[in-house]
Amino acid sequence: MNGADSEVGRLATVMLHRPGAELKRLTPRNSDKLLFDAIPWVGRAQEEHDAFAEALRDHGVEVLYLTELLQDTLEYEAAREEIIPAVLADRQLGDRLAQLTRRHLEGMDPEDLAQTLISGLAREELKTGRGLVFDLMDRHDFVVDPLPNLLFTRDSSVWIGDRVAVTSLAMPARARESLLTRLIYTHHPRFAGIEHLYEPWLEHLEGGDVLLMAPGVIAVGTGERTTPAGVERLCRRVFAMGLAHTVLAVPIAQQRATMHLDTICTMVDVDTVVMYPPVAYSLQAHTVTMTADDELRVAEPRPFLEAAARAMGIERVKVIDTGLDPVTAEREQWDDGNNTLALAPRVAVAYERNVETNARLEAAGVKVIRIAGSELGSGRGGPRCMSCPISREPLSALA
C-alpha cells in the first residue's frame, strides 16, 4: 500500500533518480542557471548513488527508479500526448522550432524520449531544426533544457497519508520535474487510482519544505521555494481531505544554504529531530487549524519546537544539533548534515563527511548508515532530498 503518515515509520518503498547524462550537461557557463554550485564528476556521482540505493535495499527498502517508471509510462499514447506539448510550451522556442521539435520527440521510442526529457536536447542534436529562432541559437544552447536537479526526488512530490502531492517548483530550471512526476503518478499502472492532493500549476510548494511530524501534524517551511500562498493551499486541502488536524507554517530564511525546511531540520525518531544550532531555538511556527465553519485559524507565532510538541501531543521534541562549534556547525549544515533520511525510528542515512553530526546522532542512540556524497552533494542536497518515500509503515504499527 502506498502512503506515509510520518518521517520515521519503517521505509518500505522509495523513488530515486540515478544521475545520468543530464549532469554531463553542466558547465561553468550554465551551472548557476541549473542550480548547481559545482560541476560534479558524473561517474563518481553514479557510484555514490548506487551505494546509496544498495544501502536502502540492504535494509529491506524497495527502490523504484524514476527513469524506469517514466519509460514505462511513455509506452502509453495518452501520456506521450500529454507531456510533449507541455514540454514545448516554452515561449522562447517560437512556433516553428516548437513544431519541428515536437515532430522530433514524437518519433522517439519510450526509452529515448524519457532520456531526452531528462537530459535535454541541444541545438546541435536537433538535425531537423531550422527557422529564425534556431538560426540565432548557439550550437550548445538547449532546445529542451536538462534536469540535473531531478536527482532530488523529494522536491517534486510528497505523500501525505494515501494521497500524493505533486508539487509546484519555484525555480524555472526545475518546473518540468513536476510535469514528469505527475505523468508517472497519472498514467503508470503502479499508481492507478491514486488521488492527487496537489498539482504543479498551483501556488509554489516544494517537498523539501514538508515534514510529516506525526500522524495528523505537518510542518511546512516557507522561504526561498515555498510561498505562504502554497502553505495556505496545502492547509485547505489536507484539512478538507482529513489528512491532518494541524499544520505548522514555519518561516525560514530566504537564502541558498537554507532553501528548504529539511536543510535545517529532519526527524530521526518519533520525537527527535536533528537541527542546525543557530536556528534550533529561534525558529518560529504559526499553528494552523480548521474552524467548525471551514475557515483557517492561524495562531500567533511560537517557538517551533514548542508548537510542534503541543501539536504532536508530547511533552517536548528532543533535539540533536550539528555541533556547538560555530564553524563545524556551519560547515556540516552546508554539507547537508541535517538532511538525514530515516529508514525507521532511530535508523538514519547520512553523508559520511558530516563527522561531528554523525557522532552526535550515534551518541543519542541513532544508528547512522553512512554514505559517500562528495559529488552527489554538489547540487546542495542530502539523503532526504534524494529520496521520495512512496510507502512507510504507519506509526501505529510500532505500538
GIRA-V522003 format. One line per field, one symbol per residue. phi: phi as a letter, one per 30 degrees, with the letter a starting at -180 (. if undefined). burial: # if it has 16 or more other C-alpha atoms within 10 Angstrom, else .. A space follows every 50 residues. Layout:
phi=???
burial=???
This chain:
phi=.dkabacbeedcbbcbbddbddddddbedcdddcicdacdddededdddd ddddddddcicdccceddddeddddceddddddddddcdddddidddddd dddddddddedddedddccibdeddcdcdajddddddddcdcdbddbddd ecddddabcbiccccddcdddedcededddddedddcdeeceiddcdbbd ddedabddcccddaeibbcbdbadccdeddddddeeddddcicacbbcdb dbddbddbdbeddbabcbadbbbcbdedceccdcbcdcbcddcicdccdd dbeeddddddddibdacdbcccjddeddddddddciddcccdcaeibbcb dddddddddddddcjcdccdbdadcdddciacededbcdcbbddddddd
burial=.#########################....#..###.###.#..#####. .##.##....####.##.######....##..##..##....#...##.# #...#....#..############.#..#...##.......######### ####################..################........#### ..##########################.#######.##...######## ###....####################..#..########.......... ##.######.##....#.#####....###.################### ########.##....##############################....
